[in-house]
Amino acid sequence: MKIILVRHAQTINNKEGIAQSHSDSGLTKEGQIQLQKTKMFLKEYKIDAIFCSDLDRSFESAKIISEPHKLKPIIDDRLKEINWG
């Protein structure tokens, strides 16, 4: 079994240097480009499942990456990052 870890794409808060923790921020245009590149890179891999946290930035990233595999991302809130308060 292989596990591929992918971080969510760039968000507005990432670009502005704001720590997000469990808050959410929309993806930037650069983030959308990152996702397209990641999707193209991973489309040749045999992927059986895609998991993500329940945060919008994570789900949106997983949804785009999963398109070539015709998979629906599986949401698991235990995959959230550490809550920085």
Steps between C-alpha positions, in 0.01 A plus 500: 500500500620852417372815662535834322468810717397826335455830678209723402572765237590861578226700670451874539613476863811301398592773253453770764701308762200445728490176701168328431469213744135389477377818332455490126611721216434473128757372254703751300552491123848363573332232713278404207809470277672286765199269507493458124871411499453256787198344330697449178798353688287254699264396221736220391504344848253229597312664785235305687386763752549867579457630853482861618400706801162671519652844432401657167861553387576133554178369343533727195860385449405132536200539268709644217781247541249212504333592167707274269445207736123551519516482878311697761726627780432338836470766769655425837518788750788325680722617213480864607820675591585582859273770640723798573217669688 
